[in-house]
C-alpha cells in the first residue's frame, strides 16, 4: 500500500494510542484528483457513516483552476460539510493548499493557491477548526520533496506534511526526517523534463479535455474503519502528549 501523509499521521496516532493502552482504528477515504464537491459529497457521507472522532480534510488543490465565480459555491460546500462533521461529534483538522513554487511553470498558480488558502482559512476561523498549514512549509518549494509527477509529495515530503499535522495536534511522536543530502530529487534536466511532460503533463491535459479525474474508477484504499498499528518508520519520541488549544479528543477512530 502506498503511504501518504495521512497514513504517516495515522502511524503516529496509532503510536500515541499504543502508549495509552488503546486500540486505534483508521480509515482513508481519499482519492486522487478529488475536488471539493467530491470530498464534501460521497467521501463526506462515507466518513459520517463511520462516526469518526477525528477527521482530516485536505481539499482545494484540485480546484485551483476553477472559475472565480465558482469559488463562493465551493466555500459554501466546504463549510456545510465541516458543519455536518462537527454536528456528528467529529473533531476536524483542515489542511490549506500547497504553495506551488517548486517548478517555474507552476508559479503562476501561486496566486490562485493563496486565494484558495485564504478561503480555507476563513472557513476554519469561522468554524473554529485548526488549520494544518501546508501552504507555509518552506521546504516544499524544493523539488526534492515532490514525486516524479510534481503534484504529489515524495516520501520525504509526506513525512514533513505528516509531522506538521502531528505538531498541530501536539502528538508525542514524529517520524524521523531525512537528511537533505540523503534525498534523491526527481531529475529535472532535458531528459527528465521531457519524460515528465510525456508521462504526466500530456495525460493531465487529456483528462481535463475529457473531464475525467485520475481517481475515476478507483476505490478508497481503506474505506472502512479497521485496527491500524501503523507503517514501519523510524519514530522519535519528542514530548508527552499535551491537549491542543481546541481541546482533547479520542484518537481511537480516525478518518
N, C-alpha and C positions, 0 to 999 in steps of 0.2 A: 504494500500500500504506500503510495506517495504521501509523505507527511508535509502538510502545510503549516503555517504559523499557528493555526488553531489547534492542530494536533500536538504541536510542541507545547502550547499553552496548556492543553489538556494533560499532557505528561506532567507538567509542574503542579497542576491542580490535583492530579492523582497522587503525586508525591506528598502534597500537603495533607490529603485525606489519610494516606497511609500513616503519616506521622501522628495523626489524630485518632487512629484506630477506626477509620470509617471506610466504607466502600464508595468508590467514585464511579458514576455512570455517565456515559458520554454519547452524544450523537452529533454527526456533522451533516447538515443539510445542504451545504454549499455546492454550487455547480458553476463551472467556468462560463464566463460570458453573461452571467445573470445580471439583469438590470434591477433598478429599484422596484418596478412594478412586479417583476418575477419574485424578488426576495420578500416583498411585503404582500405577496399573493400566496402562491402554492407553498413556498418554503415556510412562510409565517404560519399558515394553517397546520402544516405538518409539525412544526415546533410546538404550537399551542396544544396539540393533541398529546404531546409527551409530558406536559406540565413541568417544564424545567425550572430549576431555581435560578440558574444563571444563563443568559443568552448573550452571545457576542454577535454584533452585526457589522459587517464591512460592506457598504453599498455606495454607489455613486461613481466608481471608477469607469464602469461601462456606460455611464450616462453622460460622460463629458462632452460628447458630440451631439447631445440633444439640442433641439432648437430652444433658444432662450424663452420663448413663450410657453414652453412645456415645463419649465422649472417650478412654477408655483404648484402645479398639479403633482409633481414629483415630491415636493416638500410636504404637501398635504398627505400624500400616500405614506411617506416615511413617518410622519408624525402620528397618523392614525394607527399604523402598525405597532409603533412603540407603545402607544397608549393601551392597545389591546394586551400587549405582553405585561405591562405594569398592572393592569386591572386583573390579570390572571395570576398575579403574585410573583412574576419573574423579575429578577434583578438584571437590568440591561446595561451592557457596555457597548458604546457606539464608536466605531473607527471612522476617522475622517479619510480623505483621499490621499493617495500618493502625490508627491510633487515631481512631475516627470522631467527632471533635469539631467538624467543620466545619458541621454542622447541629444545631440544638437537638433535633430529633426523632430524631437518630441517637445522641445522647449516652447514652441508656440501654444502648446496645450497647457502650459503652466498657469496662465491667467484663468483658464476655464477650471482648472483643478482648484485654484484659490477660491473662485466663486462657489464651487461645489462644497469645499471645506467650510466656507463661511455659512452656507446654508445648513450643513450638517451640524455645525457647532451652535447655530441659532436654535435649532430643534432641541439639541441636547441641553442647552442652557434653559430653555423654556420648560422642559420636562424633567430637569434636574438629573440628567443622565451623565455619567462620567465619559469623557472623551479619550479614546485611545489615539494618541497623537502620532499617527504615521507620517503625516504631512511634513512634520518638522524634524524627522530623523535625518540629520545632515549627511550621514554616511551613505544613505540611499541615492545620493547624487553620483555615486561611483558605480560603474557597470559591474564591478566585482560582486555586487550584492543582487545581481539580476540573472535570471536564467537566459538561455540562448535566445528565447523569443523576445526578450527585453521588456515584456509586460507582466511577467510573473517573477516573484522573488526566487533567487537561488537559495541553496541550503543555508549559507551564512546570512542571507537576507531574511529568511523565515525566522532564524534564531533571533536576530535583532528585533524583529517586529514582535515576536512572542515574549521576549524579555521586557520589552517596553510595556506590554499588557500586564505582565507579572508585577512590574514595578507599580503600575497604576493600582493594581489590586492588593498591593502590599504583601505579596506572597513571600514565603521564606526562602524560596529556591529560584535559581536561574540556571539556564543551560549555558555551559561554558562556550564562549565565543572564540572563533578562530583568530589567530594572529593574522593580520592583513597579508603578511608575506606567505602564508600558507594557502591563500585563496587563489584558485585558478580562474581568472576572469575570462569571459567569452572573448574569442578573437574578433577584433574589430577592424582588421586590415582589409584590403580589397577583396580577398577570397572569403574571409569571414562575413563581410558585409553583403557580398553577393549571395552567399549561402542563406543568410538571414532574409534577404528580400525574396528569394525563391521559395523558401520553406515556410516563412511566417507572414511576410507582408502581403504578397500576392494573394494567398488564401484568405487573409483578413478582409481585403477589399472585395474578393469574390463572395465571401459570406455576406458582406454589407449589401452588395448588389442583390443577392437572393433573399436578404432579410432573414437570415438564419444566424444562430449563435453556435459557438464552438461547444457549448454544453448541450445542444439539442440531441435528444435520444439517449442521453446519459442519465444514470441514477445517482443520487447522493451516495457517497462512499460508506456512510454509517447512518442509514435512515432511521434506525430505532435506538433507543437508549439501551446501552449494554455496558456491563462492567468493563472498565478500561484501566489497565495498570500502567499505560504509557509505553513510549518507544525508548529503546536503549540509547541514552545520551549521557554525556559527562555532565552531571548536575552538581552545582555548587550550592551549599547552604550559606545564605547571606545574612539572615536575621531571623528572629522569631516572628511569627505571623502577628500583624497588627491590623485591626479593622480599619478600613479607609474612611474618608470623610462621608461616604454615603452609607455607612453602617455595615454591620456584619451580615453575612448571609451563608446559606448552606451550600457547600461545594459538591454535595453528593450526587447531584444531577446537573449536568451542564449541556447546553446545545450550542 
